[in-house]
Amino acid sequence: MSERMQRLGWLVLALHVALAFALVPLIVVAQLSGEPSSTLGPDTVRVHGWELMSVEEREAYRQSLQRAATSAERTALRREQRLQAHLRAQWKGVPLGTPHVMEINRPVTSQPDLPQEP
């Protein structure tokens, strides 16, 4: 009976480990989803990796968000941009700073940069 219980214990442990590994991709996707904060207005987004983007990239991103016809399109653009920011930061070996709040209807040139860390 104890051998049976021991096997059952190992089986339960193996199932828990398998479930944990199966959930990791879902957690990562949820964190990278780029969903807007409920405290932001409809024409405002958080831009991850702002400090790693050129002015031209920021403006192109702002214009693409402005051209997006639906909320789903804007969500897809935010997800893609956030993933690209994480990849760029990883490639450069730097941590991402606090996301910059960008107004979609205001040109990037009039939106200040975040302070750079020394």
ABEGO torsion letter per residue (X at the ends): XAAAAAAAAAAAAAAAAAAAAAAAAAAAAAAAAGBBBAABBAABBBBBGAAABBAAAAAAAAAAAAABABAAAAAAAAAAAAAAAAAAAAAAGBBBBBBBBBBAABBAAABBBBBBBX
